Amino acid sequence: MTEASFGAPLDVSDSRAVRRATILRLATGLVQGLLLYGLYQADQSKVWPATQRELYGALLLVVLFTPFVVLAGVSALRWRTLAAWKGVAAVVAAGLGAYGVWSGDPTARGVDALGPQTFFAVAALVFIGHHLVQPADMERRRIARYPTYFDVTWKHGVQGALSLGFTGAFWLLLFLAAALFKLIGVDAIDKLIKHEWFSFPATTVMFAAAVQLTDVRANLVRGVRTVALTLLAWLLPLMALIAAAFLLTLPFTGLEPLWKTKSATAILLTADAFLILLANAAYQDGTEKTAVVLKWAARLAGVLLVPITVLAAYGLSLRIGQYGLSPDRIIAAACVLVAAGYAVGYAVAAVRPGAWMKALETTNIAMAFVVIAVLLALYTPVADPRRLSVNDQVARLEKGKVKADDFDYEFLRFDSGRFGRKALDRLKANPDAVVAQRAKVAGALEYRTGNGRRSPTVAHPRISFYPKGIQPPPGFLALYAQETSNDCLLGNLECEARLLDVTGDARPEVLLSNGWEIEVYGRGVDGAWRKLGGFRTECGEVDIHGALRDGTLGLAPPMVQDLTAPKGALRFVAECAPAAKP
């Protein structure tokens, strides 16, 4: 087999080529499934390579995405091109995987250490990169003709969707088979599909088989693509009218309602994406006859992209100016940059005389390279959104643009990976006592408190001591600097408290209640306050609020003595009385 014959499109009349492609694709799917199972087992058993977090992240992304280069290119790329591109894809996937784990949460493991955005970035890079490489290799040119880019990209897009649907149908049939056989007492199939050693290879092999089946029926795939694009194309006039009506209405409503949504930039960028997608559906490869209404709708869409993108950029700049950078805003800025490139190119295509929207072709090819550059910048140290946002937010705090009590310390603790935690450690030594205290509290948190994006340390304990006029014991309120789970001490709830000696040591403890239980705080031999335990009722008949307020709370001997065991005591819990029958 020569390189030329390997690089040629798969000819279904050539049984040897079909058989060779089938074997390579199925073997690739099988190996991928076995390797994914091995990585899964390593993570579950906490053995190498899962013990090396960065290595595990690199291997996971390589095994997950690199095989798709083989599946897509095995019947179209020359051997040397396929090998070189596969190597490049593996290096990119490994690098982004290792960096994603290193820069992320140092306590996260396995898939959690990477985050969904890294998976999306690598998938996008492999998909876009492949559809720049394959058309160029097929035509033996650095930049192929636009119809070739269009044909290969949309063909693989439809193949991917059909292959995913085929794989999903395969699993539905397996679940149906398991259910049917369980009806007659046979659970072998049910047990089989629950084993990871079966599910991983079965999924990847079936996906590879679907790619092969759709590849040898390329004309059918193109038929599905043509129908899908035709249907999408006729949505373009409606989308263009919606966008035009929106822009014409803005002078009458003003921009204030737009900004109040707090998601204006995301919505505007989504409108951009739909205009771009539908304009491409109408244009296709530029060689098909197109209805006049679609041509004018595409030109209108190209012009409308400019004001919509300008609005998105303006809205984003207002948010950044008011609140500073965040990872989401940096990613939004990258999307605005990409949208601006499309907007300029499509606007030029719309107004330029001659063949309709011809400049769209150059814009699409150029923006593919721009998107690759943007993704590589965002998911490498060049423009890591977490690093940039941490630096910006901490600078705003240190310059006084945001008050110490209003700063989101939990963002540093949970949402900005390694960079945020390092910044939080530095803030613990900040000369501002409030900043240092808040940083220490946030650093001790094990999970987000759910109190919005504001740090719980912004609030102060909301505790009413009874009888009225009684002051909290010295040092007790300082407990909230260490307590990270009590809603009373964090200020999330209005609570009541009373002093009562429940330990018999002649020193009163603090009985603190949120209404459904009473927590007991006492002083240790070192004088520091700490939680001792609590009282609660399962029956729901005790008026805890009233007892704390009016002083009817008292001590009572236990109904049943505790039991002792070598390593602790067993507490008696009374059953609730049954409800009276009517």
DRENSEMAR-942186 format. One line per 8 residues: their letters; for each residue x, z, y of C-alpha. Coordinates in steps of 0.5 Angstrom, whole numbers. Example, Ala and Ser with C-alpha at 12.3 -4.5 7.8 and 13.67 -1.06 7.14 Angstrom:
DRENSEMAR-942186
AS	25/16/-9  27/14/-2
This chain:
DRENSEMAR-942186
MTEASFGA	0/0/0  3/-2/7  2/2/13  -2/-4/16  -7/-4/10  -8/4/11  -9/3/18  -14/-2/17
PLDVSDSR	-22/0/18  -24/2/11  -27/-4/7  -33/-2/2  -31/-8/-2  -24/-6/-3  -25/-1/-9  -18/2/-9
AVRRATIL	-18/3/-1  -25/7/-2  -23/11/-8  -16/13/-5  -20/15/1  -25/19/-3  -19/23/-7  -15/24/0
RLATGLVQ	-22/27/3  -24/31/-3  -17/34/-4  -17/36/4  -23/39/3  -21/43/-3  -15/45/0  -18/47/6
GLLLYGLY	-23/51/3  -18/55/-2  -13/56/4  -19/59/8  -21/64/2  -14/66/2  -14/68/9  -21/71/9
QADQSKVW	-18/75/3  -12/77/6  -16/80/12  -21/84/8  -15/87/4  -11/88/10  -5/85/7  0/79/9
PATQRELY	-1/75/13  -7/79/16  -2/84/18  2/80/23  -4/79/28  -1/73/32  1/69/25  -6/70/22
GALLLVVL	-9/67/28  -4/61/28  -5/60/21  -13/61/22  -14/55/27  -9/51/23  -13/51/17  -19/51/20
FTPFVVLA	-18/45/25  -12/41/23  -16/38/16  -21/34/21  -15/30/23  -14/28/16  -22/27/15  -23/23/21
GVSALRWR	-16/19/21  -15/17/13  -18/11/13  -16/8/20  -9/11/22  -3/9/20  1/14/15  7/15/21
TLAAWKGV	1/16/26  -3/20/22  3/25/20  5/25/27  -2/27/30  -3/32/25  4/35/26  2/35/34
AAVVAAGL	-5/38/32  -2/43/28  3/46/33  -3/46/38  -7/50/34  -2/55/32  1/56/39  -6/57/42
GAYGVWSG	-8/61/36  -2/66/37  -2/66/44  -10/68/44  -9/74/39  -3/76/43  -6/76/50  -13/79/47
DPTARGVD	-15/86/45  -9/89/41  -14/93/37  -18/87/34  -17/84/28  -18/77/24  -23/72/28  -25/78/33
ALGPQTFF	-18/77/35  -19/70/38  -26/70/41  -30/64/41  -27/61/47  -21/59/43  -24/56/38  -28/52/42
AVAALVFI	-22/50/46  -18/48/40  -24/44/37  -25/40/44  -17/39/44  -17/36/37  -23/32/38  -21/29/45
GHHLVQPA	-14/28/42  -16/24/36  -20/20/40  -15/18/44  -10/17/39  -14/13/34  -16/7/38  -9/6/41
DMERRRIA	-6/6/34  -12/1/32  -10/-4/37  -3/-2/37  -3/0/45  -2/6/49  -9/5/52  -14/2/48
RYPTYFDV	-20/-3/51  -26/2/53  -30/-1/47  -26/1/42  -26/8/45  -33/8/45  -34/6/38  -29/11/35
TWKHGVQG	-32/17/39  -39/16/38  -38/14/31  -35/20/29  -39/24/33  -45/22/29  -41/23/23  -40/30/25
ALSLGFTG	-47/31/26  -49/28/20  -44/31/16  -46/38/18  -53/37/17  -51/34/10  -47/41/8  -53/45/11
AFWLLLFL	-58/41/6  -53/43/0  -53/50/2  -61/50/3  -61/47/-4  -57/52/-7  -61/58/-4  -67/54/-7
AAALFKLI	-64/54/-14  -62/61/-14  -69/63/-12  -72/59/-17  -68/62/-23  -69/69/-21  -76/68/-22  -75/67/-29
GVDAIDKL	-70/73/-29  -63/68/-29  -59/71/-23  -53/67/-25  -53/62/-19  -55/67/-14  -49/71/-16  -44/65/-16
IKHEWFSF	-46/63/-9  -45/70/-6  -38/70/-8  -33/67/-3  -28/64/-8  -34/59/-9  -37/59/-2  -31/57/2
PATTVMFA	-29/51/-2  -36/49/-4  -37/48/4  -31/44/6  -31/40/0  -39/38/1  -37/37/9  -31/32/6
AAVQLTDV	-36/29/2  -41/27/7  -35/24/12  -33/20/6  -41/18/5  -42/16/12  -35/13/13  -37/7/7
RANLVRGV	-44/6/11  -41/5/18  -46/0/19  -52/5/18  -48/10/22  -48/5/28  -55/4/27  -57/12/28
RTVALTLL	-52/12/34  -55/6/37  -62/9/36  -60/16/39  -56/13/45  -62/8/47  -67/14/47  -62/18/51
AWLLPLMA	-61/12/56  -69/12/57  -68/20/60  -63/18/65  -69/15/70  -72/22/69  -66/26/70  -64/22/76
LIAAAFLL	-71/23/79  -71/30/78  -64/31/81  -66/27/87  -72/31/88  -68/37/88  -63/35/93  -68/32/98
TLPFTGLE	-72/39/97  -66/43/99  -66/42/107  -73/45/107  -72/51/102  -65/52/105  -59/55/100  -61/62/100
PLWKTKSA	-66/62/94  -61/58/90  -55/63/91  -60/69/89  -61/66/82  -53/68/81  -53/63/76  -53/57/81
TAILLTAD	-46/54/79  -47/54/72  -54/51/73  -51/45/77  -45/44/73  -51/43/67  -54/38/71  -48/34/72
AFLILLAN	-46/34/65  -53/31/63  -52/26/69  -46/24/66  -48/24/59  -54/20/60  -51/15/64  -46/14/59
AAYQDGTE	-52/13/54  -54/7/58  -48/4/59  -45/5/52  -39/0/51  -41/-4/57  -42/-10/53  -49/-9/51
KTAVVLKW	-55/-12/56  -58/-7/60  -65/-6/63  -65/-7/70  -68/0/71  -63/3/67  -57/0/71  -60/3/78
AARLAGVL	-61/10/75  -54/10/73  -52/8/80  -56/13/83  -54/18/78  -46/16/80  -48/18/87  -52/24/86
LVPITVLA	-46/27/82  -42/28/89  -47/33/92  -49/37/86  -41/38/85  -40/40/92  -46/45/92  -43/48/85
AYGLSLRI	-36/48/88  -39/52/95  -43/57/91  -37/58/86  -33/59/93  -38/64/96  -38/68/89  -30/68/89
GQYGLSPD	-30/70/96  -34/76/95  -32/79/89  -26/76/87  -23/72/81  -26/73/74  -25/70/67  -32/66/68
RIIAAACV	-31/64/75  -24/61/73  -27/57/67  -32/55/72  -27/53/77  -24/49/72  -31/46/70  -32/44/77
LVAAGYAV	-25/41/78  -27/36/72  -34/35/75  -31/33/81  -26/28/78  -32/25/74  -36/25/81  -31/21/85
GYAVAAVR	-30/16/79  -38/15/78  -39/15/85  -34/9/86  -37/6/80  -44/6/83  -42/3/90  -37/-2/88
PGAWMKAL	-39/-9/87  -39/-13/81  -40/-12/74  -45/-5/74  -41/1/73  -35/-2/71  -30/3/74  -34/8/69
ETTNIAMA	-29/6/64  -23/8/67  -26/14/69  -28/16/62  -21/15/60  -17/18/65  -22/24/65  -20/25/57
FVVIAVLL	-13/26/59  -15/31/65  -19/35/60  -14/36/55  -9/38/61  -14/43/64  -16/46/57  -8/47/55
ALYTPVAD	-7/51/62  -13/55/61  -11/57/54  -4/58/55  0/63/60  0/57/65  -7/59/68  -10/64/63
PRRLSVND	-16/67/66  -15/74/64  -8/74/67  -11/71/74  -17/75/74  -13/82/73  -8/80/78  -13/78/83
QVARLEKG	-18/84/82  -12/89/82  -10/86/88  -17/87/92  -17/94/90  -10/96/92  -11/92/99  -18/96/100
KVKADDFD	-22/90/99  -26/94/94  -27/101/94  -24/106/88  -31/108/86  -34/101/86  -28/98/82  -30/96/75
YEFLRFDS	-25/99/71  -28/97/64  -27/90/66  -19/92/65  -21/96/59  -25/91/55  -25/84/58  -18/82/60
GRFGRKAL	-14/83/54  -7/85/54  -6/84/62  -12/89/63  -10/94/59  -3/94/62  -6/94/69  -10/100/67
DRLKANPD	-4/104/65  -1/102/72  -7/105/75  -6/111/72  0/113/76  -3/110/82  -2/115/88  -10/115/90
AVVAQRAK	-12/120/86  -19/117/85  -16/111/82  -12/115/77  -17/119/75  -22/113/74  -17/109/70  -15/115/65
VAGALEYR	-23/115/64  -23/108/62  -17/108/58  -20/113/54  -27/109/52  -28/107/45  -33/102/47  -37/100/53
TGNGRRSP	-42/105/56  -47/99/57  -48/101/65  -48/94/67  -41/92/70  -40/98/74  -35/104/71  -39/110/68
TVAHPRIS	-34/114/72  -37/111/79  -43/116/77  -43/124/78  -46/128/73  -53/129/75  -55/136/72  -59/141/74
FYPKGIQP	-57/149/73  -63/154/72  -65/159/74  -64/155/81  -58/157/85  -54/158/79  -47/154/80  -44/151/74
PPGFLALY	-38/155/71  -31/153/74  -28/147/71  -34/145/67  -36/139/71  -29/136/70  -31/135/63  -34/129/65
AQETSNDC	-27/126/66  -26/127/58  -33/126/56  -35/119/54  -41/119/50  -46/124/54  -51/121/58  -52/127/62
LLGNLECE	-44/128/64  -44/121/65  -49/121/70  -54/116/66  -59/121/66  -62/127/69  -61/133/65  -62/141/65
ARLLDVTG	-57/146/63  -57/154/63  -52/159/61  -53/163/55  -49/167/50  -50/164/43  -43/165/40  -43/173/41
DARPEVLL	-37/173/45  -39/176/51  -38/169/55  -44/165/56  -44/158/54  -47/152/57  -53/149/54  -54/142/56
SNGWEIEV	-60/138/55  -63/131/56  -70/133/53  -69/131/46  -63/136/44  -59/141/47  -51/141/47  -47/147/47
YGRGVDGA	-41/147/51  -36/153/51  -29/155/53  -23/155/48  -18/160/48  -14/156/53  -20/156/58  -22/149/58
WRKLGGFR	-29/147/56  -31/143/50  -37/141/46  -38/146/41  -44/143/37  -52/143/39  -59/144/37  -64/139/35
TECGEVDI	-71/139/32  -74/134/28  -81/136/29  -82/134/36  -86/140/38  -81/144/42  -81/143/50  -74/143/51
HGALRDGT	-75/142/58  -79/147/60  -75/153/56  -69/151/60  -73/151/66  -77/158/66  -72/162/62  -76/162/55
LGLAPPMV	-70/160/51  -68/166/47  -64/167/41  -67/168/34  -64/170/27  -63/164/22  -69/163/17  -65/162/12
QDLTAPKG	-57/164/11  -52/158/11  -48/157/5  -41/157/5  -36/152/1  -29/151/0  -28/146/6  -34/148/11
ALRFVAEC	-41/151/11  -48/148/10  -53/148/15  -60/149/13  -65/144/16  -73/146/16  -78/141/14  -83/140/19
APAAKP	-90/142/18  -95/137/15  -100/134/21  -107/137/20  -112/132/17  -118/131/22
